[in-house]
């Protein structure tokens, strides 16, 4: 079941971030490796440098060091963004960057006038987010009318 956030039904605040570019890819790939190891994932989805020219990548810093990132694809025709990938080095778990970054990105995209943020598969932590909904054939914006 695919899920999304109706951004108009949210009121989160942004945290400090920088938009990243291709020059940050190698550092982000290293963070992704640490994330996979920390989470002990058996199956991974590779990241590709070419994707970064088509999306938007948010970078999060701690003590002036890049420690986490999120990537998104933007679809203006449906006023929708798609959360593609997140990774964090977990150097300081107290930062709660997974929790904080997603809420910040929701606030960012709402402030930019977007309507929906697609999260992908359903997980309990996503259901806790304001504006959470599942996407069905009858969902507004699912199809061009």
KEMILUM-740072 format. One record per residue: residue number from 0; x, y, z of N, C-alpha, C, O, CB in turn. Coordinates in nm, 3 decimals. Glycine has a CB too. Layout:
<rolos>
ROLO  num       nu       nv       nw      cau      cav      caw       cu       cv       cw       ou       ov       ow      cbu      cbv      cbw
ROLO  NUM        X        Y        Z        X        Y        Z        X        Y        Z        X        Y        Z        X        Y        Z
...
</rolos>
This chain:
<rolos>
ROLO  num       nu       nv       nw      cau      cav      caw       cu       cv       cw       ou       ov       ow      cbu      cbv      cbw
ROLO    0    0.085   -0.117    0.000    0.000    0.000    0.000    0.090    0.124    0.000    0.178    0.137    0.085   -0.097    0.000    0.123
ROLO    1    0.068    0.212   -0.093    0.148    0.334   -0.104    0.087    0.445   -0.021   -0.035    0.458   -0.011    0.161    0.378   -0.252
ROLO    2    0.174    0.525    0.039    0.129    0.629    0.130    0.182    0.765    0.088    0.278    0.777    0.012    0.172    0.598    0.272
ROLO    3    0.115    0.867    0.140    0.160    1.003    0.114    0.117    1.093    0.229    0.042    1.053    0.318    0.104    1.055   -0.020
ROLO    4    0.167    1.214    0.223    0.129    1.319    0.317    0.056    1.427    0.238    0.106    1.476    0.137    0.254    1.378    0.391
ROLO    5   -0.063    1.463    0.285   -0.133    1.580    0.232   -0.071    1.699    0.305   -0.101    1.723    0.422   -0.292    1.571    0.254
ROLO    6    0.014    1.772    0.237    0.094    1.877    0.299    0.010    1.988    0.361    0.055    2.054    0.455    0.187    1.935    0.198
ROLO    7   -0.111    2.010    0.309   -0.195    2.116    0.364   -0.243    2.083    0.505   -0.288    2.172    0.577   -0.315    2.140    0.273
ROLO    8   -0.235    1.957    0.544   -0.279    1.913    0.676   -0.162    1.894    0.773   -0.169    1.812    0.864   -0.358    1.784    0.665
ROLO    9   -0.056    1.970    0.751    0.063    1.961    0.837    0.100    2.098    0.890    0.058    2.201    0.837    0.182    1.899    0.760
ROLO   10    0.180    2.099    0.996    0.230    2.226    1.050    0.369    2.209    1.111    0.398    2.265    1.217    0.132    2.280    1.157
ROLO   11    0.454    2.134    1.045    0.591    2.112    1.093    0.679    2.232    1.060    0.642    2.318    0.980    0.650    1.985    1.030
ROLO   12    0.794    2.237    1.123    0.893    2.343    1.102    1.018    2.283    1.039    1.049    2.165    1.060    0.928    2.415    1.237
ROLO   13    1.090    2.364    0.963    1.214    2.316    0.904    1.328    2.324    1.006    1.325    2.405    1.098    1.250    2.399    0.778
ROLO   14    1.426    2.237    0.987    1.552    2.245    1.061    1.659    2.285    0.960    1.633    2.284    0.840    1.586    2.109    1.132
ROLO   15    1.778    2.319    1.007    1.884    2.361    0.916    1.924    2.248    0.822    1.943    2.134    0.863    2.006    2.409    0.995
ROLO   16    1.937    2.282    0.695    1.982    2.188    0.593    2.049    2.266    0.483    2.037    2.388    0.475    1.863    2.103    0.537
ROLO   17    2.121    2.195    0.398    2.178    2.252    0.277    2.135    2.164    0.161    2.129    2.042    0.174    2.335    2.262    0.285
ROLO   18    2.103    2.225    0.048    2.076    2.147   -0.072    2.211    2.103   -0.129    2.301    2.184   -0.150    1.992    2.229   -0.177
ROLO   19    2.222    1.974   -0.154    2.348    1.916   -0.198    2.354    1.907   -0.350    2.253    1.921   -0.419    2.368    1.779   -0.136
ROLO   20    2.473    1.884   -0.401    2.494    1.871   -0.545    2.576    1.746   -0.573    2.611    1.670   -0.482    2.564    1.997   -0.603
ROLO   21    2.606    1.726   -0.698    2.683    1.611   -0.743    2.817    1.600   -0.669    2.865    1.490   -0.645    2.708    1.618   -0.893
ROLO   22    2.876    1.712   -0.632    3.006    1.708   -0.564    2.997    1.641   -0.427    3.100    1.602   -0.371    3.061    1.849   -0.550
ROLO   23    2.877    1.628   -0.373    2.858    1.566   -0.242    2.827    1.416   -0.251    2.812    1.350   -0.149    2.746    1.635   -0.169
ROLO   24    2.817    1.364   -0.373    2.773    1.225   -0.391    2.860    1.124   -0.316    2.807    1.037   -0.247    2.770    1.191   -0.537
ROLO   25    2.991    1.134   -0.329    3.080    1.036   -0.267    3.063    1.036   -0.116    3.059    0.929   -0.054    3.226    1.065   -0.304
ROLO   26    3.054    1.153   -0.055    3.033    1.161    0.090    2.899    1.098    0.127    2.889    1.029    0.229    3.039    1.308    0.138
ROLO   27    2.798    1.122    0.047    2.666    1.065    0.074    2.666    0.914    0.057    2.597    0.842    0.130    2.560    1.128   -0.017
ROLO   28    2.740    0.866   -0.038    2.749    0.722   -0.058    2.815    0.655    0.064    2.775    0.546    0.104    2.828    0.690   -0.187
ROLO   29    2.914    0.720    0.122    2.979    0.667    0.242    2.881    0.666    0.360    2.880    0.572    0.439    3.104    0.749    0.277
ROLO   30    2.801    0.770    0.373    2.698    0.775    0.477    2.597    0.663    0.455    2.554    0.598    0.550    2.627    0.914    0.479
ROLO   31    2.561    0.640    0.331    2.465    0.534    0.297    2.520    0.397    0.340    2.446    0.315    0.394    2.434    0.534    0.146
ROLO   32    2.649    0.371    0.316    2.710    0.246    0.358    2.701    0.229    0.510    2.668    0.121    0.560    2.857    0.240    0.313
ROLO   33    2.730    0.336    0.583    2.722    0.331    0.730    2.579    0.305    0.775    2.555    0.230    0.871    2.773    0.462    0.792
ROLO   34    2.484    0.366    0.706    2.342    0.349    0.738    2.301    0.203    0.719    2.234    0.145    0.805    2.255    0.442    0.650
ROLO   35    2.340    0.145    0.608    2.309    0.004    0.579    2.368   -0.086    0.686    2.302   -0.178    0.734    2.363   -0.036    0.439
ROLO   36    2.492   -0.060    0.723    2.557   -0.143    0.826    2.490   -0.124    0.962    2.467   -0.222    1.033    2.707   -0.108    0.835
ROLO   37    2.459   -0.002    0.998    2.395    0.024    1.128    2.259   -0.045    1.137    2.225   -0.103    1.240    2.378    0.175    1.150
ROLO   38    2.182   -0.037    1.028    2.049   -0.097    1.024    2.052   -0.247    0.997    1.951   -0.316    1.009    1.964   -0.028    0.919
ROLO   39    2.169   -0.297    0.958    2.187   -0.439    0.929    2.090   -0.487    0.820    2.029   -0.593    0.831    2.167   -0.520    1.057
ROLO   40    2.077   -0.406    0.714    1.990   -0.442    0.603    2.050   -0.558    0.524    2.169   -0.559    0.494    1.967   -0.321    0.511
ROLO   41    1.966   -0.656    0.492    2.009   -0.767    0.407    2.000   -0.730    0.260    2.081   -0.774    0.179    1.925   -0.891    0.436
ROLO   42    1.902   -0.650    0.226    1.877   -0.610    0.088    1.891   -0.458    0.081    1.839   -0.385    0.166    1.735   -0.658    0.039
ROLO   43    1.961   -0.413   -0.020    1.979   -0.268   -0.035    1.936   -0.225   -0.174    1.924   -0.306   -0.265    2.126   -0.228   -0.010
ROLO   44    1.913   -0.097   -0.187    1.885   -0.037   -0.316    2.001    0.058   -0.345    2.019    0.155   -0.272    1.746    0.039   -0.318
ROLO   45    2.081    0.032   -0.448    2.195    0.119   -0.477    2.151    0.262   -0.507    2.040    0.286   -0.554    2.275    0.064   -0.595
ROLO   46    2.239    0.355   -0.479    2.214    0.493   -0.520    2.302    0.521   -0.641    2.409    0.464   -0.657    2.242    0.595   -0.403
ROLO   47    2.254    0.612   -0.727    2.323    0.641   -0.852    2.348    0.791   -0.864    2.258    0.872   -0.842    2.242    0.590   -0.971
ROLO   48    2.469    0.825   -0.901    2.507    0.966   -0.918    2.413    1.036   -1.018    2.377    1.152   -0.999    2.654    0.977   -0.966
ROLO   49    2.373    0.965   -1.122    2.288    1.026   -1.226    2.153    1.071   -1.170    2.095    1.167   -1.219    2.266    0.928   -1.341
ROLO   50    2.103    1.002   -1.070    1.975    1.041   -1.010    1.979    1.181   -0.949    1.877    1.249   -0.943    1.934    0.941   -0.904
ROLO   51    2.096    1.222   -0.905    2.106    1.349   -0.834    2.082    1.469   -0.925    2.047    1.577   -0.877    2.242    1.361   -0.770
ROLO   52    2.100    1.451   -1.055    2.073    1.563   -1.147    1.924    1.577   -1.174    1.881    1.678   -1.231    2.149    1.543   -1.279
ROLO   53    1.845    1.477   -1.135    1.700    1.480   -1.158    1.620    1.512   -1.033    1.501    1.539   -1.041    1.654    1.349   -1.215
ROLO   54    1.684    1.508   -0.918    1.612    1.525   -0.793    1.668    1.637   -0.709    1.752    1.716   -0.753    1.613    1.398   -0.714
ROLO   55    1.621    1.642   -0.586    1.668    1.739   -0.488    1.720    1.659   -0.369    1.654    1.566   -0.322    1.554    1.841   -0.445
ROLO   56    1.840    1.696   -0.321    1.902    1.624   -0.210    1.927    1.722   -0.096    1.993    1.824   -0.113    2.035    1.556   -0.255
ROLO   57    1.871    1.689    0.021    1.886    1.769    0.142    1.999    1.711    0.224    2.005    1.590    0.246    1.753    1.773    0.224
ROLO   58    2.089    1.796    0.271    2.200    1.751    0.355    2.187    1.807    0.495    2.148    1.922    0.514    2.333    1.792    0.294
ROLO   59    2.219    1.725    0.593    2.211    1.763    0.734    2.349    1.750    0.797    2.417    1.649    0.779    2.107    1.676    0.810
ROLO   60    2.388    1.853    0.869    2.522    1.862    0.924    2.519    1.863    1.076    2.423    1.910    1.138    2.592    1.988    0.873
ROLO   61    2.625    1.809    1.136    2.646    1.816    1.280    2.794    1.847    1.301    2.881    1.776    1.251    2.603    1.680    1.353
ROLO   62    2.820    1.953    1.375    2.959    1.999    1.395    3.029    2.020    1.260    3.144    1.980    1.242    3.038    1.897    1.480
ROLO   63    2.958    2.083    1.168    3.009    2.116    1.035    3.046    1.995    0.950    3.122    2.009    0.854    3.129    2.204    1.048
ROLO   64    2.993    1.878    0.983    3.020    1.757    0.906    2.888    1.702    0.854    2.791    1.691    0.929    3.095    1.651    0.993
ROLO   65    2.883    1.668    0.725    2.766    1.607    0.666    2.744    1.471    0.731    2.832    1.385    0.728    2.781    1.593    0.511
ROLO   66    2.624    1.451    0.791    2.598    1.325    0.863    2.472    1.254    0.814    2.450    1.138    0.848    2.586    1.353    1.012
ROLO   67    2.389    1.323    0.735    2.265    1.261    0.687    2.220    1.332    0.559    2.258    1.446    0.532    2.153    1.267    0.795
ROLO   68    2.139    1.261    0.482    2.084    1.320    0.360    1.955    1.249    0.321    1.930    1.135    0.360    2.185    1.312    0.244
ROLO   69    1.874    1.320    0.245    1.749    1.268    0.189    1.740    1.312    0.044    1.782    1.422    0.009    1.624    1.318    0.269
ROLO   70    1.685    1.225   -0.041    1.667    1.263   -0.182    1.520    1.253   -0.219    1.446    1.168   -0.170    1.753    1.174   -0.275
ROLO   71    1.480    1.343   -0.308    1.341    1.356   -0.352    1.337    1.379   -0.502    1.429    1.435   -0.561    1.270    1.471   -0.278
ROLO   72    1.227    1.333   -0.562    1.195    1.366   -0.700    1.072    1.455   -0.698    0.981    1.435   -0.618    1.171    1.237   -0.787
ROLO   73    1.070    1.553   -0.787    0.959    1.649   -0.792    0.880    1.632   -0.922    0.938    1.621   -1.030    1.013    1.795   -0.780
ROLO   74    0.748    1.631   -0.908    0.657    1.614   -1.021    0.557    1.729   -1.024    0.447    1.718   -0.969    0.583    1.478   -1.014
ROLO   75    0.596    1.840   -1.087    0.508    1.958   -1.089    0.370    1.933   -1.151    0.274    1.998   -1.111    0.576    2.068   -1.164
ROLO   76    0.358    1.841   -1.246    0.229    1.818   -1.312    0.122    1.773   -1.213    0.003    1.793   -1.237    0.244    1.714   -1.423
ROLO   77    0.164    1.712   -1.103    0.068    1.668   -1.001    0.096    1.732   -0.866    0.041    1.689   -0.764    0.072    1.516   -0.988
ROLO   78    0.180    1.835   -0.865    0.216    1.906   -0.742    0.254    1.806   -0.632    0.210    1.817   -0.517    0.099    1.994   -0.695
ROLO   79    0.337    1.709   -0.671    0.373    1.599   -0.583    0.524    1.580   -0.582    0.590    1.592   -0.686    0.302    1.470   -0.626
ROLO   80    0.577    1.549   -0.465    0.717    1.510   -0.452    0.721    1.367   -0.399    0.629    1.323   -0.329    0.796    1.608   -0.358
ROLO   81    0.827    1.297   -0.432    0.841    1.158   -0.392    0.969    1.143   -0.310    1.078    1.173   -0.359    0.843    1.063   -0.516
ROLO   82    0.957    1.096   -0.186    1.073    1.068   -0.102    1.140    0.942   -0.154    1.082    0.834   -0.150    1.032    1.052    0.049
ROLO   83    1.261    0.957   -0.203    1.330    0.844   -0.264    1.420    0.769   -0.166    1.410    0.647   -0.154    1.413    0.892   -0.382
ROLO   84    1.507    0.840   -0.095    1.606    0.774   -0.012    1.646    0.862    0.105    1.646    0.985    0.095    1.728    0.736   -0.095
ROLO   85    1.681    0.799    0.216    1.734    0.867    0.333    1.850    0.784    0.386    1.846    0.661    0.382    1.624    0.889    0.442
ROLO   86    1.953    0.851    0.435    2.063    0.781    0.500    2.124    0.873    0.606    2.127    0.995    0.592    2.171    0.738    0.396
ROLO   87    2.172    0.809    0.712    2.229    0.880    0.825    2.341    0.793    0.881    2.328    0.671    0.885    2.120    0.912    0.933
ROLO   88    2.449    0.855    0.925    2.561    0.776    0.975    2.542    0.728    1.120    2.622    0.648    1.168    2.687    0.857    0.966
ROLO   89    2.441    0.774    1.188    2.409    0.736    1.327    2.526    0.760    1.421    2.538    0.692    1.523    2.369    0.590    1.333
ROLO   90    2.614    0.857    1.387    2.724    0.890    1.476    2.676    0.938    1.612    2.742    0.916    1.714    2.812    0.996    1.413
ROLO   91    2.561    1.005    1.613    2.501    1.052    1.739    2.350    1.028    1.730    2.276    1.117    1.688    2.532    1.205    1.765
ROLO   92    2.304    0.909    1.770    2.162    0.876    1.759    2.068    0.973    1.831    1.951    0.982    1.796    2.140    0.738    1.812
ROLO   93    2.119    1.045    1.930    2.035    1.141    2.003    1.986    1.254    1.913    1.891    1.324    1.948    2.112    1.198    2.120
ROLO   94    2.050    1.273    1.799    2.008    1.379    1.707    1.871    1.351    1.645    1.802    1.443    1.602    2.111    1.395    1.596
ROLO   95    1.830    1.224    1.641    1.700    1.183    1.584    1.679    1.241    1.443    1.573    1.295    1.413    1.585    1.229    1.676
ROLO   96    1.779    1.229    1.360    1.772    1.292    1.228    1.670    1.230    1.135    1.615    1.300    1.050    1.906    1.287    1.162
ROLO   97    1.641    1.102    1.147    1.537    1.043    1.064    1.403    1.107    1.094    1.330    1.146    1.002    1.529    0.892    1.087
ROLO   98    1.371    1.118    1.219    1.247    1.180    1.265    1.241    1.328    1.225    1.143    1.374    1.166    1.234    1.167    1.419
ROLO   99    1.347    1.402    1.256    1.347    1.547    1.234    1.357    1.585    1.086    1.291    1.679    1.042    1.463    1.610    1.309
ROLO  100    1.437    1.512    1.009    1.456    1.549    0.868    1.327    1.532    0.789    1.294    1.619    0.707    1.566    1.465    0.806
ROLO  101    1.255    1.425    0.810    1.131    1.402    0.735    1.030    1.512    0.764    0.967    1.564    0.672    1.071    1.264    0.770
ROLO  102    1.014    1.548    0.889    0.921    1.656    0.924    0.966    1.790    0.866    0.883    1.871    0.824    0.908    1.668    1.077
ROLO  103    1.096    1.812    0.864    1.150    1.934    0.805    1.124    1.939    0.655    1.088    2.044    0.602    1.300    1.943    0.832
ROLO  104    1.142    1.827    0.587    1.118    1.822    0.443    0.970    1.840    0.411    0.935    1.901    0.310    1.169    1.690    0.384
ROLO  105    0.885    1.788    0.495    0.741    1.812    0.480    0.713    1.962    0.489    0.640    2.017    0.407    0.659    1.735    0.589
ROLO  106    0.771    2.028    0.588    0.753    2.173    0.605    0.809    2.250    0.486    0.748    2.345    0.438    0.819    2.221    0.735
ROLO  107    0.926    2.210    0.439    0.988    2.276    0.325    0.897    2.269    0.202    0.869    2.371    0.139    1.125    2.212    0.294
ROLO  108    0.853    2.148    0.168    0.771    2.134    0.048    0.635    2.202    0.062    0.583    2.255   -0.036    0.752    1.986    0.016
ROLO  109    0.580    2.202    0.179    0.455    2.276    0.200    0.479    2.425    0.175    0.398    2.491    0.110    0.400    2.253    0.344
ROLO  110    0.589    2.479    0.227    0.620    2.622    0.210    0.646    2.658    0.064    0.632    2.774    0.025    0.741    2.660    0.294
ROLO  111    0.683    2.559   -0.017    0.708    2.581   -0.160    0.582    2.564   -0.244    0.587    2.579   -0.366    0.816    2.487   -0.209
ROLO  112    0.469    2.533   -0.180    0.342    2.523   -0.251    0.305    2.386   -0.305    0.207    2.375   -0.379    0.343    2.618   -0.362
ROLO  113    0.380    2.283   -0.273    0.347    2.148   -0.318    0.227    2.095   -0.240    0.202    2.140   -0.128    0.469    2.053   -0.302
ROLO  114    0.153    2.000   -0.299    0.033    1.945   -0.234    0.059    1.814   -0.162    0.009    1.793   -0.051   -0.075    1.924   -0.336
ROLO  115    0.138    1.725   -0.223    0.155    1.591   -0.169    0.302    1.550   -0.164    0.383    1.592   -0.246    0.076    1.490   -0.251
ROLO  116    0.334    1.467   -0.065    0.466    1.408   -0.053    0.447    1.257   -0.039    0.397    1.208    0.062    0.545    1.468    0.069
ROLO  117    0.489    1.184   -0.142    0.473    1.039   -0.142    0.584    0.976   -0.058    0.702    1.007   -0.076    0.476    0.982   -0.288
ROLO  118    0.544    0.888    0.033    0.638    0.822    0.124    0.672    0.680    0.082    0.774    0.626    0.125    0.581    0.821    0.263
ROLO  119    0.590    0.620   -0.001    0.614    0.482   -0.040    0.534    0.385    0.045    0.422    0.415    0.086    0.761    0.448   -0.031
ROLO  120    0.593    0.269    0.071    0.523    0.163    0.145    0.482    0.207    0.285    0.543    0.296    0.345    0.612    0.040    0.155
ROLO  121    0.379    0.143    0.335    0.324    0.177    0.466    0.411    0.118    0.578    0.444   -0.001    0.577    0.179    0.126    0.478
ROLO  122    0.446    0.201    0.673    0.517    0.162    0.795    0.455    0.241    0.910    0.403    0.350    0.889    0.672    0.188    0.784
ROLO  123    0.461    0.185    1.029    0.394    0.249    1.143    0.445    0.389    1.170    0.366    0.478    1.203    0.411    0.163    1.268
ROLO  124    0.577    0.413    1.156    0.627    0.547    1.185    0.569    0.652    1.089    0.556    0.768    1.126    0.779    0.549    1.178
ROLO  125    0.536    0.611    0.969    0.477    0.703    0.872    0.334    0.739    0.911    0.289    0.851    0.889    0.480    0.644    0.731
ROLO  126    0.264    0.644    0.969    0.124    0.666    1.008    0.112    0.770    1.119    0.004    0.825    1.141    0.061    0.535    1.053
ROLO  127    0.220    0.797    1.190    0.220    0.897    1.297    0.228    1.040    1.244    0.205    1.135    1.319    0.335    0.871    1.392
ROLO  128    0.261    1.056    1.117    0.279    1.189    1.060    0.146    1.257    1.034    0.048    1.193    0.993    0.358    1.180    0.931
ROLO  129    0.142    1.387    1.058    0.023    1.466    1.025    0.004    1.463    0.874    0.101    1.465    0.799    0.036    1.613    1.076
ROLO  130   -0.119    1.457    0.830   -0.150    1.455    0.688   -0.135    1.320    0.622   -0.149    1.309    0.500   -0.065    1.552    0.619
ROLO  131   -0.106    1.216    0.700   -0.084    1.082    0.646   -0.210    1.027    0.580   -0.320    1.042    0.633   -0.037    0.987    0.755
ROLO  132   -0.193    0.964    0.464   -0.304    0.894    0.398   -0.248    0.789    0.303   -0.134    0.799    0.258   -0.394    0.994    0.321
ROLO  133   -0.330    0.690    0.274   -0.293    0.592    0.173   -0.347    0.641    0.038   -0.443    0.717    0.032   -0.349    0.449    0.209
ROLO  134   -0.283    0.596   -0.067   -0.323    0.637   -0.202   -0.405    0.525   -0.264   -0.363    0.410   -0.269   -0.198    0.672   -0.290
ROLO  135   -0.523    0.562   -0.311   -0.610    0.467   -0.379   -0.647    0.523   -0.516   -0.606    0.633   -0.553   -0.738    0.437   -0.294
ROLO  136   -0.724    0.446   -0.589   -0.768    0.488   -0.722   -0.854    0.616   -0.714   -0.863    0.691   -0.811   -0.847    0.375   -0.791
ROLO  137   -0.916    0.639   -0.600   -1.003    0.756   -0.583   -0.934    0.875   -0.516   -0.998    0.978   -0.494   -1.122    0.717   -0.502
ROLO  138   -0.807    0.862   -0.484   -0.736    0.971   -0.415   -0.720    1.093   -0.507   -0.681    1.079   -0.623   -0.598    0.923   -0.367
ROLO  139   -0.750    1.212   -0.454   -0.729    1.335   -0.531   -0.583    1.343   -0.578   -0.491    1.319   -0.500   -0.766    1.459   -0.448
ROLO  140   -0.564    1.378   -0.705   -0.430    1.393   -0.759   -0.364    1.265   -0.804   -0.254    1.270   -0.860   -0.345    1.458   -0.660
ROLO  141   -0.427    1.151   -0.781   -0.364    1.023   -0.821   -0.359    1.010   -0.973   -0.266    0.951   -1.028   -0.441    0.903   -0.761
ROLO  142   -0.459    1.065   -1.041   -0.466    1.060   -1.186   -0.497    1.199   -1.241   -0.566    1.278   -1.177   -0.572    0.957   -1.233
ROLO  143   -0.446    1.226   -1.360   -0.484    1.350   -1.427   -0.626    1.333   -1.477   -0.657    1.236   -1.547   -0.385    1.386   -1.544
ROLO  144   -0.711    1.425   -1.443   -0.851    1.416   -1.485   -0.871    1.475   -1.622   -0.983    1.475   -1.673   -0.942    1.488   -1.386
</rolos>
